[in-house]
Amino acid sequence: MKAAKILVGILAIAFVFSFAGMTFAADEAAPGEVMITGVIENVDGAMIVDGNKLVGDVDAGLVGKKVEVTGTVAEVDGVKVLTVTAIKAVE
């Protein structure tokens, strides 16, 4: 259950960042992959990443930590979907 919450949070982060105009570190990721970096905060039970409120549960172990999420992006029915291949805390 905890892993599912983390995955939902990561996917939500990836979705918001993909539409927020954030630049992906493509030079550090393998071809066809993207890397997203952000800090997870918890404000009144809501997950906040760089000012964007996300839907999903917050994993207490990741709150306040900067994380790198690597994954592949595909468009499904007009919606960008990120399949996470790796996540790690960078602080």
C-alpha positions as CSV (number, residue, x, y, z in Angstrom):
1,M,0.0,0.0,0.0
2,K,2.8,2.4,0.9
3,A,4.5,1.7,-2.5
4,A,1.3,2.5,-4.3
5,K,1.0,5.8,-2.5
6,I,4.5,6.7,-3.4
7,L,3.9,5.7,-7.1
8,V,0.7,7.8,-7.2
9,G,2.5,10.8,-5.7
10,I,5.4,10.4,-8.2
11,L,3.0,10.2,-11.2
12,A,1.2,13.3,-9.9
13,I,4.5,15.1,-9.6
14,A,5.5,14.1,-13.1
15,F,2.2,15.1,-14.6
16,V,2.3,18.6,-13.0
17,F,5.9,19.2,-14.0
18,S,5.4,18.1,-17.6
19,F,2.7,20.8,-18.0
20,A,4.5,23.4,-15.9
21,G,7.1,24.0,-18.5
22,M,9.9,22.5,-16.4
23,T,13.0,21.6,-18.4
24,F,13.9,18.0,-18.2
25,A,17.6,17.0,-17.7
26,A,17.7,15.0,-20.9
27,D,21.5,15.0,-21.0
28,E,21.5,13.0,-17.7
29,A,18.8,10.5,-18.7
30,A,18.9,7.7,-21.2
31,P,17.3,8.3,-24.7
32,G,13.6,8.2,-24.4
33,E,13.6,8.9,-20.7
34,V,13.1,12.1,-18.7
35,M,14.4,13.1,-15.3
36,I,12.3,15.3,-13.0
37,T,13.7,16.9,-9.8
38,G,11.6,18.5,-7.1
39,V,11.0,19.0,-3.4
40,I,8.0,17.3,-1.7
41,E,6.2,19.3,1.0
42,N,3.2,18.5,3.1
43,V,0.8,21.4,3.9
44,D,-2.3,20.5,5.9
45,G,-2.3,17.0,4.5
46,A,-1.9,18.0,0.9
47,M,1.1,17.3,-1.2
48,I,2.8,20.4,-2.5
49,V,5.7,20.4,-5.0
50,D,7.2,23.7,-5.9
51,G,3.9,25.5,-5.2
52,N,1.7,23.1,-7.1
53,K,-0.9,21.2,-5.1
54,L,-1.1,17.6,-6.1
55,V,-3.8,15.0,-5.5
56,G,-2.4,11.9,-3.7
57,D,-1.1,10.8,-0.3
58,V,2.2,12.0,1.0
59,D,4.8,9.4,2.1
60,A,6.2,10.8,5.3
61,G,9.7,9.6,4.4
62,L,9.8,11.8,1.3
63,V,8.4,15.0,2.8
64,G,11.0,17.8,2.7
65,K,13.3,15.8,0.5
66,K,14.5,16.6,-3.0
67,V,13.9,13.6,-5.2
68,E,14.8,12.7,-8.8
69,V,12.3,10.7,-10.7
70,T,13.4,9.0,-14.0
71,G,10.8,7.6,-16.4
72,T,9.6,7.3,-19.9
73,V,6.8,9.5,-21.3
74,A,4.1,8.4,-23.6
75,E,0.9,10.0,-24.8
76,V,-2.2,8.0,-24.2
77,D,-5.5,9.3,-25.5
78,G,-4.1,12.9,-25.6
79,V,-2.8,12.7,-22.0
80,K,0.9,12.5,-21.2
81,V,1.7,9.5,-19.0
82,L,5.0,9.0,-17.1
83,T,6.1,5.4,-16.4
84,V,8.5,5.6,-13.5
85,T,11.6,3.6,-13.8
86,A,13.6,5.0,-10.8
87,I,13.3,7.4,-7.9
88,K,15.9,8.5,-5.4
89,A,16.3,11.1,-2.8
90,V,19.1,13.6,-3.7
91,E,19.5,15.4,-0.4
